[in-house]
């Protein structure tokens, strides 16, 4: 089972506090900086490999060459 905390900041602090029960436990901290307005459309490919719900992208294979009409 995975415990998760998600917190958004308008301005990142110099230090980030974690709950006492998480201290000295194995964990991962991911910082995703927002570049632009929060309503800006983002591409799903930006998140591949960033968190467990978005694993590394597998090979997509070769695509056929097409001639424009």
Order of alpha helices (4+ residues) and beta strands (2+ residues): none
